[in-house]
Amino acid sequence: MSAPPSERPRRVIVTNRKAQHLYHIVHRIEAGIALQGTEVKSLRQGKVNLTDAYATFLDKSKLELWLVNLHIAPYEQGSFHNHNPTRPRKLLLHRRELVRLRTMLEEKGMTIVPLALYFSGPYVKVELGVVRGKKLYDRREDIKQRDLERELRRSEE
């Protein structure tokens, strides 16, 4: 029997730092991800790119969430059993969470992006964020705020 999710050691593989800059994060959720063996081995080596990845319901009639454009490099020691680097990967969530995410996505301007990919014990998990895009003036305001806080910290020292 494995440990409860809260007690499992958490080892971050990659984070999407650009997401904080480009989006307002409305809601965060943790999901499992269905992977092949060579994909997990590549993740252990840290060969993954979240840059253009997003989650969507590929088939509107089904309640299945898929992670699209996540690039996991082919495993170097893999043979002809290697995986396709950018194949859509199914996300594992409870039905009520999927229903809630679908209703959030129906709102104008909302999308789901991966914020982090990590090992939770022996399992690979993805932290998803339901986000709304920031306008250019919002990003500039964030930069100004960050600079002001940095100046305040310097003056206190």
Phi and psi restraints in degrees (value plus and minus 20) as a CYANA .aco file:
   2 SER   PHI    -105.3   -65.3
   2 SER   PSI     142.9   182.9
   3 ALA   PHI     -89.9   -49.9
   3 ALA   PSI     134.5   174.5
   4 PRO   PHI     -81.4   -41.4
   4 PRO   PSI     132.4   172.4
   5 PRO   PHI     -73.5   -33.5
   5 PRO   PSI     -53.4   -13.4
   6 SER   PHI     -90.7   -50.7
   6 SER   PSI     -43.0    -3.0
   7 GLU   PHI    -117.0   -77.0
   7 GLU   PSI     -26.4    13.6
   8 ARG   PHI     -91.9   -51.9
   8 ARG   PSI     121.5   161.5
   9 PRO   PHI     -87.3   -47.3
   9 PRO   PSI     121.2   161.2
  10 ARG   PHI    -134.8   -94.8
  10 ARG   PSI     100.0   140.0
  11 ARG   PHI    -140.5  -100.5
  11 ARG   PSI      91.9   131.9
  12 VAL   PHI     -93.5   -53.5
  12 VAL   PSI     112.2   152.2
  13 ILE   PHI    -111.4   -71.4
  13 ILE   PSI     -72.5   -32.5
  14 VAL   PHI    -174.4  -134.4
  14 VAL   PSI     126.6   166.6
  15 THR   PHI    -140.9  -100.9
  15 THR   PSI     134.0   174.0
  16 ASN   PHI    -119.1   -79.1
  16 ASN   PSI      64.8   104.8
  17 ARG   PHI     -88.7   -48.7
  17 ARG   PSI     -47.9    -7.9
  18 LYS   PHI     -88.1   -48.1
  18 LYS   PSI     -45.8    -5.8
  19 ALA   PHI     -81.6   -41.6
  19 ALA   PSI     -58.4   -18.4
  20 GLN   PHI     -81.9   -41.9
  20 GLN   PSI     -55.0   -15.0
  21 HIS   PHI     -99.1   -59.1
  21 HIS   PSI     -57.7   -17.7
  22 LEU   PHI    -112.2   -72.2
  22 LEU   PSI     -40.0     0.0
  23 TYR   PHI    -152.1  -112.1
  23 TYR   PSI     134.1   174.1
  24 HIS   PHI    -109.9   -69.9
  24 HIS   PSI      99.6   139.6
  25 ILE   PHI    -106.7   -66.7
  25 ILE   PSI      95.8   135.8
  26 VAL   PHI    -109.4   -69.4
  26 VAL   PSI     -59.7   -19.7
  27 HIS   PHI    -169.9  -129.9
  27 HIS   PSI     121.2   161.2
  28 ARG   PHI    -136.7   -96.7
  28 ARG   PSI     126.0   166.0
  29 ILE   PHI    -171.7  -131.7
  29 ILE   PSI     125.6   165.6
  30 GLU   PHI    -119.5   -79.5
  30 GLU   PSI     115.4   155.4
  31 ALA   PHI    -154.6  -114.6
  31 ALA   PSI     130.4   170.4
  32 GLY   PHI    -100.7   -60.7
  32 GLY   PSI     146.2   186.2
  33 ILE   PHI    -159.2  -119.2
  33 ILE   PSI     113.5   153.5
  34 ALA   PHI    -104.5   -64.5
  34 ALA   PSI      96.1   136.1
  35 LEU   PHI    -146.0  -106.0
  35 LEU   PSI     142.4   182.4
  36 GLN   PHI    -114.1   -74.1
  36 GLN   PSI     145.9   185.9
  37 GLY   PHI     -79.1   -39.1
  37 GLY   PSI     -63.6   -23.6
  38 THR   PHI     -89.7   -49.7
  38 THR   PSI     -45.6    -5.6
  39 GLU   PHI     -88.2   -48.2
  39 GLU   PSI     -61.1   -21.1
  40 VAL   PHI     -84.4   -44.4
  40 VAL   PSI     -60.3   -20.3
  41 LYS   PHI     -84.6   -44.6
  41 LYS   PSI     -58.4   -18.4
  42 SER   PHI     -86.0   -46.0
  42 SER   PSI     -59.2   -19.2
  43 LEU   PHI     -83.1   -43.1
  43 LEU   PSI     -59.2   -19.2
  44 ARG   PHI     -81.3   -41.3
  44 ARG   PSI     -49.1    -9.1
  45 GLN   PHI    -104.7   -64.7
  45 GLN   PSI     -26.1    13.9
  46 GLY   PHI      59.5    99.5
  46 GLY   PSI       1.7    41.7
  47 LYS   PHI    -115.3   -75.3
  47 LYS   PSI      56.4    96.4
  48 VAL   PHI    -165.0  -125.0
  48 VAL   PSI     130.2   170.2
  49 ASN   PHI    -155.6  -115.6
  49 ASN   PSI     102.1   142.1
  50 LEU   PHI    -116.1   -76.1
  50 LEU   PSI     -20.2    19.8
  51 THR   PHI     -67.4   -27.4
  51 THR   PSI     -77.4   -37.4
  52 ASP   PHI    -125.4   -85.4
  52 ASP   PSI      -2.9    37.1
  53 ALA   PHI     -97.5   -57.5
  53 ALA   PSI     127.9   167.9
  54 TYR   PHI    -174.2  -134.2
  54 TYR   PSI     142.1   182.1
  55 ALA   PHI    -131.2   -91.2
  55 ALA   PSI     122.8   162.8
  56 THR   PHI    -173.9  -133.9
  56 THR   PSI     143.0   183.0
  57 PHE   PHI    -111.4   -71.4
  57 PHE   PSI      82.9   122.9
  58 LEU   PHI     -85.3   -45.3
  58 LEU   PSI     -64.0   -24.0
  59 ASP   PHI    -126.5   -86.5
  59 ASP   PSI      94.6   134.6
  60 LYS   PHI     -84.3   -44.3
  60 LYS   PSI     -42.2    -2.2
  61 SER   PHI    -103.6   -63.6
  61 SER   PSI     -39.6     0.4
  62 LYS   PHI    -122.7   -82.7
  62 LYS   PSI     134.6   174.6
  63 LEU   PHI    -120.0   -80.0
  63 LEU   PSI      44.4    84.4
  64 GLU   PHI    -147.8  -107.8
  64 GLU   PSI     106.3   146.3
  65 LEU   PHI    -118.6   -78.6
  65 LEU   PSI     111.6   151.6
  66 TRP   PHI    -141.0  -101.0
  66 TRP   PSI     122.1   162.1
  67 LEU   PHI    -116.6   -76.6
  67 LEU   PSI      99.3   139.3
  68 VAL   PHI    -132.0   -92.0
  68 VAL   PSI     125.4   165.4
  69 ASN   PHI      47.5    87.5
  69 ASN   PSI      -1.8    38.2
  70 LEU   PHI     -99.0   -59.0
  70 LEU   PSI     100.9   140.9
  71 HIS   PHI    -118.9   -78.9
  71 HIS   PSI      92.5   132.5
  72 ILE   PHI    -131.8   -91.8
  72 ILE   PSI      96.1   136.1
  73 ALA   PHI     -80.7   -40.7
  73 ALA   PSI     126.0   166.0
  74 PRO   PHI     -80.0   -40.0
  74 PRO   PSI     124.0   164.0
  75 TYR   PHI     -89.9   -49.9
  75 TYR   PSI     107.6   147.6
  76 GLU   PHI     -83.1   -43.1
  76 GLU   PSI     -57.6   -17.6
  77 GLN   PHI    -107.6   -67.6
  77 GLN   PSI     -19.1    20.9
  78 GLY   PHI     -93.7   -53.7
  78 GLY   PSI     131.9   171.9
  79 SER   PHI    -122.0   -82.0
  79 SER   PSI    -156.6  -116.6
  80 PHE   PHI     -91.1   -51.1
  80 PHE   PSI     -25.2    14.8
  81 HIS   PHI    -104.3   -64.3
  81 HIS   PSI     -16.8    23.2
  82 ASN   PHI     -82.1   -42.1
  82 ASN   PSI     136.7   176.7
  83 HIS   PHI    -112.7   -72.7
  83 HIS   PSI     144.2   184.2
  84 ASN   PHI     -97.6   -57.6
  84 ASN   PSI     104.4   144.4
  85 PRO   PHI     -81.0   -41.0
  85 PRO   PSI     -52.1   -12.1
  86 THR   PHI    -137.3   -97.3
  86 THR   PSI       6.8    46.8
  87 ARG   PHI     -86.9   -46.9
  87 ARG   PSI     130.4   170.4
  88 PRO   PHI     -86.4   -46.4
  88 PRO   PSI     118.0   158.0
  89 ARG   PHI    -139.2   -99.2
  89 ARG   PSI     113.6   153.6
  90 LYS   PHI     -96.2   -56.2
  90 LYS   PSI     115.9   155.9
  91 LEU   PHI    -117.8   -77.8
  91 LEU   PSI     120.5   160.5
  92 LEU   PHI    -125.1   -85.1
  92 LEU   PSI      89.2   129.2
  93 LEU   PHI    -157.2  -117.2
  93 LEU   PSI     140.4   180.4
  94 HIS   PHI     -91.4   -51.4
  94 HIS   PSI     134.5   174.5
  95 ARG   PHI     -76.7   -36.7
  95 ARG   PSI     -63.6   -23.6
  96 ARG   PHI     -85.3   -45.3
  96 ARG   PSI     -53.7   -13.7
  97 GLU   PHI     -88.3   -48.3
  97 GLU   PSI     -60.0   -20.0
  98 LEU   PHI     -83.7   -43.7
  98 LEU   PSI     -60.9   -20.9
  99 VAL   PHI     -83.8   -43.8
  99 VAL   PSI     -63.9   -23.9
 100 ARG   PHI     -82.9   -42.9
 100 ARG   PSI     -62.5   -22.5
 101 LEU   PHI     -85.0   -45.0
 101 LEU   PSI     -59.6   -19.6
 102 ARG   PHI     -83.3   -43.3
 102 ARG   PSI     -61.2   -21.2
 103 THR   PHI     -87.9   -47.9
 103 THR   PSI     -54.8   -14.8
 104 MET   PHI     -86.5   -46.5
 104 MET   PSI     -57.6   -17.6
 105 LEU   PHI     -89.0   -49.0
 105 LEU   PSI     -47.2    -7.2
 106 GLU   PHI     -88.5   -48.5
 106 GLU   PSI     -40.1    -0.1
 107 GLU   PHI     -89.0   -49.0
 107 GLU   PSI     122.6   162.6
 108 LYS   PHI     -84.5   -44.5
 108 LYS   PSI     113.5   153.5
 109 GLY   PHI      64.2   104.2
 109 GLY   PSI     -14.8    25.2
 110 MET   PHI    -117.3   -77.3
 110 MET   PSI     125.6   165.6
 111 THR   PHI    -168.8  -128.8
 111 THR   PSI     148.8   188.8
 112 ILE   PHI    -137.6   -97.6
 112 ILE   PSI     104.2   144.2
 113 VAL   PHI    -144.9  -104.9
 113 VAL   PSI     128.7   168.7
 114 PRO   PHI     -96.2   -56.2
 114 PRO   PSI     112.3   152.3
 115 LEU   PHI    -117.8   -77.8
 115 LEU   PSI     -51.8   -11.8
 116 ALA   PHI    -177.4  -137.4
 116 ALA   PSI     133.5   173.5
 117 LEU   PHI    -146.2  -106.2
 117 LEU   PSI     109.0   149.0
 118 TYR   PHI    -172.7  -132.7
 118 TYR   PSI     142.1   182.1
 119 PHE   PHI    -111.9   -71.9
 119 PHE   PSI     108.8   148.8
 120 SER   PHI    -134.6   -94.6
 120 SER   PSI      73.2   113.2
 121 GLY   PHI      46.6    86.6
 121 GLY   PSI    -149.1  -109.1
 122 PRO   PHI    -105.8   -65.8
 122 PRO   PSI     -23.5    16.5
 123 TYR   PHI    -119.4   -79.4
 123 TYR   PSI     128.2   168.2
 124 VAL   PHI    -115.4   -75.4
 124 VAL   PSI     108.1   148.1
 125 LYS   PHI    -142.6  -102.6
 125 LYS   PSI     135.9   175.9
 126 VAL   PHI    -147.1  -107.1
 126 VAL   PSI     112.4   152.4
 127 GLU   PHI    -112.7   -72.7
 127 GLU   PSI      99.9   139.9
 128 LEU   PHI    -123.1   -83.1
 128 LEU   PSI     128.5   168.5
 129 GLY   PHI    -145.6  -105.6
 129 GLY   PSI     108.6   148.6
 130 VAL   PHI    -103.7   -63.7
 130 VAL   PSI      98.8   138.8
 131 VAL   PHI    -148.8  -108.8
 131 VAL   PSI     139.2   179.2
 132 ARG   PHI    -145.0  -105.0
 132 ARG   PSI     114.7   154.7
 133 GLY   PHI     -83.5   -43.5
 133 GLY   PSI     120.9   160.9
 134 LYS   PHI    -105.0   -65.0
 134 LYS   PSI     128.3   168.3
 135 LYS   PHI    -100.6   -60.6
 135 LYS   PSI     142.8   182.8
 136 LEU   PHI     -79.5   -39.5
 136 LEU   PSI     -60.2   -20.2
 137 TYR   PHI     -88.2   -48.2
 137 TYR   PSI     -49.2    -9.2
 138 ASP   PHI     -85.8   -45.8
 138 ASP   PSI     -61.8   -21.8
 139 ARG   PHI     -84.8   -44.8
 139 ARG   PSI     -61.9   -21.9
 140 ARG   PHI     -82.5   -42.5
 140 ARG   PSI     -59.9   -19.9
 141 GLU   PHI     -83.0   -43.0
 141 GLU   PSI     -61.0   -21.0
 142 ASP   PHI     -81.8   -41.8
 142 ASP   PSI     -61.5   -21.5
 143 ILE   PHI     -84.4   -44.4
 143 ILE   PSI     -63.1   -23.1
 144 LYS   PHI     -80.9   -40.9
 144 LYS   PSI     -64.5   -24.5
 145 GLN   PHI     -81.3   -41.3
 145 GLN   PSI     -63.2   -23.2
 146 ARG   PHI     -84.0   -44.0
 146 ARG   PSI     -62.0   -22.0
 147 ASP   PHI     -84.2   -44.2
 147 ASP   PSI     -60.4   -20.4
 148 LEU   PHI     -82.6   -42.6
 148 LEU   PSI     -64.2   -24.2
 149 GLU   PHI     -83.1   -43.1
 149 GLU   PSI     -58.0   -18.0
 150 ARG   PHI     -84.8   -44.8
 150 ARG   PSI     -62.6   -22.6
 151 GLU   PHI     -83.7   -43.7
 151 GLU   PSI     -61.0   -21.0
 152 LEU   PHI     -81.8   -41.8
 152 LEU   PSI     -62.5   -22.5
 153 ARG   PHI     -83.8   -43.8
 153 ARG   PSI     -59.4   -19.4
 154 ARG   PHI     -85.6   -45.6
 154 ARG   PSI     -61.2   -21.2
 155 SER   PHI     -90.1   -50.1
 155 SER   PSI     -47.3    -7.3
 156 GLU   PHI     -93.5   -53.5
 156 GLU   PSI     -45.6    -5.6
